[in-house]
Amino acid sequence: MRSRSDILTTGVAALVLFPGFAFSFVLSWLVGTSRSDELLLAASVSLTLTNVVGNAIEANSVAEMGRLIGRGTPPGKAVLRSYARRIFLFALATCVAVGLPLTVVYAFRRTDPYEFAALAGVMLLMALVGGVSSAFSGLNIAHGRVALPISLQSLRTVVPIVLVLAWPTAPLFVYAAGFVLGELVRLTILYRTSRRLPSSTEAADIPTRGLVWQSASALTAQSGPVTDRIFLARSPVGSLSSYEMADKLFFAAAQVVNLGLVVRRLSRWARLPSYEYAAGRAMFRKDFGILLAVNVAVGLVGSGVCLLASTFDFLPSPWLQGLRWGAILFLSMPFSLCISCGGRMLIIARRQRLLVWFAATFAVLNALADWLFFVLFGPIGIPIATALVRLVSAVLYLIVVTRLLPSIIGSDLPPADPVENEAATAYVDAESTSGDRA
């Protein structure tokens, strides 16, 4: 039964990701390169915040709400309203602190900076609404309802694609409004669904103090790809295109596995504080073993397919190089899994500050590795450096999570009664003594 659910959610994840990858191609094809560049740049501000802040909110929601569900006290309506209000304020503060400066920086290089700023401002509404959507998405995932939140992610780009196909000459603000409309529809469905989920009268607020650390960690981690592009900007023509192609191939596979397999297991992991130690440890080891095996298989198959495709001489030279680089990145799939799962476990353990230290350390390691391998091997040294840094990161995450796991499992269970423990020990000793005498 579980394997069928894995196949179902993986299939849903693959379908959900397709509109996002297709949108830029459809947009540039129908509305023209100049107009598509303007909209995609404005959208990049909002999408950056959505990927960073939205993912942090969803991860926090799954961890904290899953903990409450594990205790048998799922959050009630009043608690959810309070949580949604604080999430909205957090998303608003992030849009102002991060989104506005990015918009200003990008606007200075545009032909009409004021029009671009207005366009980006409309797009920022998507990130604002998306923050609240992520909270209710996390609630559904914490209850084990995974397929719906995953499938609704496609609304972010399905609505704009429909608008582009129906009205290719529309003002760019129409397409920007389509992004916001899609996110509003997603929020409405998730909110209405959450009202039918089990609840309790538990009045304790859902913690949000770790969100700043999670978001800071995700933003710091973005420096890795930026550093990669800085080195490749001085490389021969086609190097950046090859890098983007390899990165998109790897990202697509990693996202399908993450949405299809990892997210399904998050609700169980979030309840580890309510598990007995032996049961929790066995469950986590089994889940992680399955995920690791799948990632190893996907990595090997993906690497092999990329190497095979790189022998097709009729493909453009940057494509061939991108496929070879993709083969290298695919070998790091298991390491990427360890990093992703390790980060989730730190959130469940409420040790989000460690995420920032990890992200900063890996950013420095990535810069040093980029420099070293770029000098030694040229442009191909960048994907090699990325794969090796992921290996080091995975090892460090495994060490930390292995040490933290015993303190996570069963941490919400009531302490054992010392009188009962003493009586049980005395009984076992007495039985052992009588057995020896016999």
C-alpha positions as CSV (number, residue, x, y, z in Angstrom):
1,M,0.0,0.0,0.0
2,R,2.8,2.4,0.9
3,S,4.6,1.7,-2.4
4,R,1.5,2.5,-4.3
5,S,1.2,5.8,-2.5
6,D,4.8,6.5,-3.2
7,I,4.2,5.9,-6.9
8,L,1.1,8.1,-6.9
9,T,2.7,11.1,-5.2
10,T,5.8,10.8,-7.3
11,G,3.6,10.9,-10.5
12,V,1.7,13.9,-9.1
13,A,5.0,15.6,-8.3
14,A,6.2,15.1,-11.9
15,L,3.0,16.5,-13.3
16,V,3.0,19.4,-10.9
17,L,6.5,20.5,-11.8
18,F,5.9,20.5,-15.6
19,P,4.0,23.8,-15.8
20,G,6.8,25.6,-13.9
21,F,9.4,24.4,-16.3
22,A,7.3,25.0,-19.4
23,F,6.2,28.5,-18.5
24,S,9.4,30.3,-19.5
25,F,9.4,28.6,-22.9
26,V,5.8,29.3,-23.6
27,L,6.2,32.9,-22.5
28,S,9.2,33.7,-24.6
29,W,7.6,31.9,-27.6
30,L,4.3,33.7,-27.6
31,V,5.0,37.2,-26.1
32,G,8.6,37.8,-27.3
33,T,12.0,37.7,-25.7
34,S,12.1,41.3,-24.5
35,R,8.7,41.2,-22.8
36,S,9.4,37.7,-21.3
37,D,12.7,38.9,-19.9
38,E,10.9,41.7,-18.1
39,L,8.2,39.5,-16.6
40,L,10.6,36.7,-15.6
41,L,13.0,39.1,-13.9
42,A,10.1,40.6,-11.9
43,A,8.9,37.1,-11.1
44,S,12.3,36.0,-9.9
45,V,12.1,38.3,-6.9
46,S,8.8,36.8,-5.8
47,L,9.8,33.2,-6.6
48,T,13.0,33.6,-4.6
49,L,11.0,34.7,-1.6
50,T,8.5,31.9,-2.2
51,N,11.2,29.2,-2.4
52,V,13.0,30.5,0.6
53,V,10.3,31.8,3.0
54,G,7.5,29.6,1.7
55,N,9.5,26.4,2.2
56,A,10.6,27.6,5.7
57,I,7.0,28.2,6.7
58,E,5.8,24.9,5.3
59,A,8.7,23.0,7.1
60,N,8.0,24.7,10.4
61,S,4.2,24.1,10.0
62,V,4.8,20.3,9.4
63,A,7.2,20.0,12.3
64,E,5.2,21.9,14.9
65,M,1.7,20.8,13.9
66,G,2.9,17.2,13.5
67,R,4.2,17.4,17.0
68,L,0.8,18.5,18.3
69,I,-1.0,15.8,16.3
70,G,1.4,13.2,17.7
71,R,0.4,14.3,21.2
72,G,-3.3,13.8,20.3
73,T,-4.0,17.6,20.4
74,P,-4.2,18.8,16.8
75,P,-4.4,22.6,16.5
76,G,-7.9,24.1,16.7
77,K,-9.4,27.0,14.8
78,A,-8.3,29.7,17.3
79,V,-4.7,28.4,17.3
80,L,-4.6,28.3,13.5
81,R,-6.0,31.9,13.2
82,S,-3.3,33.1,15.5
83,Y,-0.6,31.2,13.7
84,A,-1.8,32.4,10.2
85,R,-1.8,36.0,11.5
86,R,1.9,35.7,12.7
87,I,2.8,34.0,9.4
88,F,1.3,36.8,7.4
89,L,3.3,39.4,9.4
90,F,6.5,37.4,9.0
91,A,5.9,37.1,5.2
92,L,5.1,40.8,5.0
93,A,8.3,41.7,6.9
94,T,10.3,39.5,4.6
95,C,8.8,41.0,1.5
96,V,9.7,44.5,2.8
97,A,13.2,43.6,4.0
98,V,14.3,41.4,1.1
99,G,11.9,41.8,-1.7
100,L,11.9,45.6,-2.0
101,P,15.8,45.9,-2.0
102,L,16.0,43.2,-4.7
103,T,13.3,45.1,-6.7
104,V,15.3,48.4,-6.5
105,V,18.5,46.7,-7.5
106,Y,16.9,45.1,-10.6
107,A,14.9,48.2,-11.5
108,F,18.1,50.3,-11.9
109,R,19.1,48.3,-14.9
110,R,15.7,48.4,-16.7
111,T,14.7,50.7,-19.5
112,D,11.6,51.9,-17.5
113,P,12.6,51.3,-13.8
114,Y,9.2,52.6,-12.4
115,E,7.1,50.3,-14.6
116,F,9.4,47.3,-13.6
117,A,9.1,48.2,-9.9
118,A,5.3,48.3,-10.2
119,L,5.4,44.9,-12.0
120,A,7.6,43.4,-9.3
121,G,5.4,44.9,-6.6
122,V,2.4,43.0,-8.0
123,M,4.5,39.8,-8.1
124,L,5.4,40.3,-4.5
125,L,1.8,39.8,-3.6
126,M,2.2,36.2,-4.7
127,A,5.0,35.7,-2.1
128,L,2.8,37.4,0.6
129,V,-0.2,35.2,-0.1
130,G,2.1,32.2,-0.6
131,G,3.4,32.5,2.9
132,V,0.0,31.9,4.4
133,S,-0.8,29.2,1.8
134,S,2.4,27.4,3.0
135,A,1.1,27.3,6.6
136,F,-2.1,25.5,5.6
137,S,-0.2,23.3,3.2
138,G,2.0,22.3,6.1
139,L,-1.1,21.5,8.2
140,N,-2.4,19.2,5.5
141,I,0.9,17.4,5.2
142,A,1.2,17.1,9.0
143,H,-2.2,15.2,8.9
144,G,-0.9,12.9,6.2
145,R,-2.8,14.5,3.3
146,V,0.0,15.0,0.9
147,A,-1.4,14.7,-2.6
148,L,-3.6,17.8,-2.4
149,P,-0.9,20.3,-1.3
150,I,1.6,19.0,-3.9
151,S,-0.9,19.1,-6.7
152,L,-2.1,22.6,-5.9
153,Q,1.5,24.0,-6.4
154,S,0.8,23.9,-10.1
155,L,-1.7,26.7,-9.7
156,R,1.2,29.1,-9.3
157,T,2.0,28.8,-13.0
158,V,-1.1,27.1,-14.6
159,V,-3.1,30.3,-14.4
160,P,-0.4,32.5,-16.0
161,I,0.1,29.9,-18.8
162,V,-3.6,29.9,-19.6
163,L,-3.6,33.7,-19.7
164,V,-0.5,33.8,-22.0
165,L,-2.1,31.2,-24.4
166,A,-5.4,33.0,-24.4
167,W,-4.1,36.6,-24.7
168,P,-0.5,36.8,-25.9
169,T,-0.6,40.6,-26.4
170,A,-1.9,41.4,-22.9
171,P,-0.1,43.8,-20.7
172,L,2.5,42.2,-18.5
173,F,0.5,43.2,-15.4
174,V,-2.2,40.8,-16.5
175,Y,0.2,37.9,-16.3
176,A,1.6,39.1,-13.0
177,A,-2.0,39.2,-11.7
178,G,-2.4,35.6,-12.9
179,F,0.4,34.5,-10.6
180,V,-1.4,36.2,-7.6
181,L,-4.8,34.8,-8.6
182,G,-3.3,31.3,-8.8
183,E,-1.9,31.6,-5.3
184,L,-5.2,33.0,-4.0
185,V,-7.0,30.0,-5.4
186,R,-4.4,27.7,-3.8
187,L,-4.9,29.4,-0.4
188,T,-8.7,29.2,-0.6
189,I,-8.7,25.4,-1.3
190,L,-6.1,24.7,1.4
191,Y,-8.0,26.8,3.9
192,R,-11.3,25.2,3.2
193,T,-9.7,21.7,3.4
194,S,-8.1,22.5,6.7
195,R,-11.4,23.3,8.3
196,R,-12.4,19.7,7.8
197,L,-9.3,18.3,9.5
198,P,-9.4,16.9,13.1
199,S,-8.9,19.6,15.7
200,S,-8.9,20.0,19.5
201,T,-9.4,22.7,22.1
202,E,-5.6,22.9,22.8
203,A,-4.8,26.6,23.2
204,A,-1.0,26.6,23.1
205,D,0.4,28.8,20.3
206,I,2.4,27.1,17.5
207,P,6.0,28.3,17.7
208,T,7.4,30.5,14.9
209,R,10.7,31.5,16.5
210,G,12.7,29.3,14.2
211,L,11.5,30.8,11.0
212,V,14.1,33.6,10.9
213,W,16.9,31.1,11.3
214,Q,15.4,28.8,8.6
215,S,15.0,31.7,6.1
216,A,18.4,33.0,6.9
217,S,19.9,29.6,6.2
218,A,18.1,29.2,2.9
219,L,19.2,32.7,1.8
220,T,22.8,32.0,2.7
221,A,22.6,28.7,0.8
222,Q,21.7,30.7,-2.3
223,S,25.3,32.1,-2.3
224,G,26.5,28.7,-3.6
225,P,24.9,28.9,-7.1
226,V,25.8,32.6,-7.3
227,T,29.5,31.8,-6.6
228,D,29.3,29.1,-9.3
229,R,28.0,31.6,-11.9
230,I,30.7,34.2,-11.0
231,F,33.4,31.7,-11.9
232,L,31.7,30.5,-15.0
233,A,31.1,34.1,-16.2
234,R,34.8,34.3,-17.0
235,S,34.7,30.9,-18.9
236,P,34.3,30.2,-22.6
237,V,31.0,31.0,-24.2
238,G,28.4,28.4,-23.5
239,S,29.6,27.5,-20.0
240,L,26.8,29.3,-18.2
241,S,24.2,27.7,-20.5
242,S,25.7,24.3,-19.8
243,Y,25.6,25.0,-16.0
244,E,22.0,26.1,-16.1
245,M,21.0,23.0,-18.1
246,A,22.8,20.6,-15.8
247,D,21.4,22.4,-12.7
248,K,17.8,22.2,-14.1
249,L,18.1,18.5,-14.9
250,F,19.4,17.7,-11.4
251,F,16.8,20.0,-9.7
252,A,13.9,18.5,-11.6
253,A,14.9,14.9,-10.5
254,A,15.6,16.0,-6.9
255,Q,12.2,17.9,-6.7
256,V,10.3,14.9,-8.0
257,V,11.9,12.6,-5.4
258,N,11.5,15.2,-2.7
259,L,7.8,15.9,-3.4
260,G,6.9,12.4,-4.2
261,L,8.7,10.5,-1.5
262,V,10.2,12.7,1.3
263,V,7.2,15.0,1.9
264,R,5.0,11.9,2.4
265,R,7.1,10.8,5.3
266,L,7.4,14.2,7.0
267,S,4.2,13.8,9.0
268,R,5.5,10.6,10.6
269,W,8.9,12.2,11.3
270,A,7.2,15.2,12.9
271,R,5.6,12.8,15.4
272,L,8.9,11.2,16.5
273,P,8.7,13.1,19.9
274,S,5.6,11.0,20.6
275,Y,7.1,7.7,19.6
276,E,8.6,5.1,21.8
277,Y,12.3,5.0,21.2
278,A,12.5,1.6,19.6
279,A,9.5,2.1,17.3
280,G,10.6,5.6,16.3
281,R,14.2,4.5,15.5
282,A,13.0,1.6,13.5
283,M,10.5,3.7,11.5
284,F,13.1,6.4,10.7
285,R,15.8,3.9,9.7
286,K,13.3,2.1,7.4
287,D,12.1,5.4,5.8
288,F,15.6,6.7,5.3
289,G,16.8,3.4,3.9
290,I,14.1,3.4,1.3
291,L,14.8,7.0,0.4
292,L,18.5,6.4,0.1
293,A,18.1,3.4,-2.1
294,V,15.7,5.4,-4.5
295,N,18.1,8.3,-4.6
296,V,21.1,6.1,-5.4
297,A,19.1,4.4,-8.2
298,V,17.8,7.7,-9.6
299,G,21.3,9.2,-9.4
300,L,22.9,6.3,-11.3
301,V,20.2,6.1,-13.9
302,G,20.2,9.9,-14.4
303,S,24.0,10.0,-14.7
304,G,23.9,7.1,-17.2
305,V,21.2,8.7,-19.3
306,C,23.1,12.1,-19.4
307,L,26.3,10.3,-20.4
308,L,24.5,8.5,-23.2
309,A,22.8,11.6,-24.5
310,S,26.1,13.5,-24.4
311,T,27.3,11.2,-27.3
312,F,24.6,12.5,-29.6
313,D,26.7,14.7,-31.9
314,F,23.7,16.4,-33.5
315,L,23.0,18.3,-30.2
316,P,24.4,21.8,-29.7
317,S,27.8,22.0,-28.0
318,P,26.5,23.7,-24.8
319,W,23.9,20.9,-24.5
320,L,26.5,18.2,-24.8
321,Q,28.7,19.9,-22.2
322,G,25.6,20.4,-19.9
323,L,24.7,16.7,-20.2
324,R,28.2,15.8,-19.1
325,W,28.1,18.2,-16.2
326,G,24.6,16.8,-15.4
327,A,26.1,13.3,-15.2
328,I,28.4,14.5,-12.5
329,L,25.7,16.3,-10.5
330,F,23.4,13.2,-10.6
331,L,26.0,11.2,-8.7
332,S,25.4,13.6,-5.8
333,M,21.7,12.7,-5.5
334,P,22.1,10.6,-2.3
335,F,24.1,13.5,-0.7
336,S,21.4,16.0,-1.5
337,L,18.9,13.6,0.2
338,C,21.0,13.5,3.3
339,I,21.2,17.3,3.4
340,S,17.4,17.7,2.9
341,C,16.4,15.1,5.5
342,G,19.1,16.4,7.9
343,G,17.7,19.9,7.7
344,R,14.1,18.6,8.3
345,M,15.3,16.7,11.4
346,L,17.0,19.8,12.8
347,I,13.7,21.7,12.4
348,I,11.8,18.9,14.2
349,A,14.4,19.1,16.9
350,R,14.0,22.9,17.1
351,R,17.7,23.4,16.4
352,Q,17.2,25.8,13.5
353,R,20.2,27.9,14.5
354,L,22.5,25.0,13.4
355,L,21.0,25.4,9.9
356,V,22.6,28.9,9.6
357,W,26.0,27.6,10.7
358,F,25.8,24.8,8.3
359,A,24.8,27.0,5.4
360,A,27.5,29.5,6.1
361,T,30.2,26.8,6.4
362,F,29.1,25.1,3.2
363,A,29.0,28.5,1.4
364,V,32.7,29.1,2.3
365,L,33.6,25.5,1.4
366,N,31.8,25.9,-2.0
367,A,33.7,29.1,-2.8
368,L,37.1,27.4,-1.9
369,A,36.2,24.3,-3.8
370,D,35.1,26.3,-6.9
371,W,38.4,28.2,-6.9
372,L,40.5,25.0,-6.5
373,F,38.8,22.8,-9.0
374,F,38.3,25.7,-11.5
375,V,42.0,26.3,-11.5
376,L,42.8,22.5,-11.8
377,F,40.2,21.4,-14.3
378,G,38.6,24.5,-15.8
379,P,34.8,25.0,-16.1
380,I,34.1,21.3,-15.5
381,G,35.6,21.8,-12.0
382,I,32.5,23.7,-10.9
383,P,30.1,20.7,-11.0
384,I,32.9,18.5,-9.5
385,A,33.2,21.0,-6.6
386,T,29.5,21.1,-6.1
387,A,29.2,17.3,-5.9
388,L,32.1,17.1,-3.4
389,V,30.8,19.9,-1.2
390,R,27.4,18.0,-1.1
391,L,29.3,14.9,0.0
392,V,31.0,16.8,2.8
393,S,27.7,18.4,3.8
394,A,25.9,15.1,3.8
395,V,28.5,13.5,6.1
396,L,28.3,16.4,8.6
397,Y,24.5,16.3,8.6
398,L,24.5,12.6,9.2
399,I,26.9,12.9,12.1
400,V,24.8,15.7,13.8
401,V,21.4,14.0,13.2
402,T,22.7,10.6,14.4
403,R,23.6,12.3,17.7
404,L,20.4,14.3,17.9
405,L,18.0,11.5,17.1
406,P,17.9,9.9,20.5
407,S,17.0,13.2,22.1
408,I,14.2,13.7,19.5
409,I,12.4,10.4,19.8
410,G,10.0,10.2,22.7
411,S,10.9,13.7,24.0
412,D,7.2,14.5,24.4
413,L,6.3,11.3,26.3
414,P,5.7,11.7,30.0
415,P,8.7,10.6,32.1
416,A,8.7,7.1,33.4
417,D,7.5,6.5,36.9
418,P,10.6,5.7,39.0
419,V,8.5,3.6,41.4
420,E,7.2,1.4,38.6
421,N,10.7,1.1,37.1
422,E,12.1,0.0,40.5
423,A,9.3,-2.5,40.9
424,A,9.8,-3.9,37.4
425,T,13.6,-4.2,38.0
426,A,13.0,-6.0,41.3
427,Y,10.6,-8.4,39.6
428,V,13.0,-9.2,36.8
429,D,15.9,-9.7,39.3
430,A,13.6,-12.0,41.4
431,E,12.7,-14.0,38.4
432,S,16.3,-14.3,37.4
433,T,17.3,-15.5,40.9
434,S,14.5,-18.1,41.1
435,G,15.5,-19.4,37.7
436,D,19.1,-19.7,38.7
437,R,18.1,-21.6,41.9
438,A,16.0,-24.0,39.8
